[in-house]
Amino acid sequence: MDTGKNSYRAAILTISTSGARGERDDVSGRTLEKLCEKAGLEVAETAIVPDDQELIIERLIFFSDNQKVDIVLTTGGTGPGPYDITPEATSGVCERIMPGIGELMRAEGGKQTRRAYLSRGIAGIRGKTLIVNLPGSPKGVSESMEAISGILIHAIKMIAGGGH
């Protein structure tokens, strides 16, 4: 069944300790806001949290369960560094994982730079919300959104109960 919705609500969560302290400008988050609009997503809310697994989990649950957004897009914390724990936080709140989305972002990003394969970003479903981890750099955000933007609305519709 089609939900009949013309507008899909998104939340953007930037994971950056220095950004949360106000020491770094959230260029990736703002870039993601513009890309959401191009993809047909209404940005309902944005937030910045430090690289703290419990705070990330808390925000993902809030956006999914309380705000009931259709999609949460995260930026940051997907690399192999010791504080990069966004995929772990995401997998901790998702009921189902959608590995193809992360695979697509890495495959397309890998055409630009081999470093794209260092991203551990994942995608999953919590309730009726799709959660997608994007890299932390503005370039990585742009390339990843370009790779997946054509399938996001379809994925959101299917999660809400729409057909193939």
C-alpha positions, 0 to 999 in steps of 0.5 A: 500500500502506498502511504500517499505521502508527498513529503518525507521527514528527515533528521540529520545527526552530526557525530563530532566531539569538536563540533559538539563543543563548538570548536568546529563548524558543521559543514558536513551537516549543512551539506547534508541538509542541502542534499536532502532537499534535492532528494525530496526530503524535508529536514525536520530536525538536526543535532550534533553530538560528541563521539559518545555511543550512549548519546548517539543511541539516545538521539537515534531513538529520539528521532525514530521513536519520538519524532517519527521521522522517515529517515535519520542520516548521520554524518561522522564516526564511520572510520576505523579510528578509536572514537569512530563508533557510529556503526556500532551505535546504529546497529544497537538500535536497528531491528534490521540491517540493510547492508546494500546501502553501505555497500553502494556508498563504498562502491561508488565512493571507491571510484573516486578514492580507495579510502572510501572503503575505510568507511564502516557506515551501515544502514538499518531500520528501527520501527518505520525509520531508515537510519543511514551512516554517512562519512564525516567529510563534506566530500564523503557526504556528497558522494555518498548521497549522490550514490544512494539518493535515487533509492532512498524514497523507494526504501522509505515507502517500502519500510512504511508498507508500500510495495515494490 
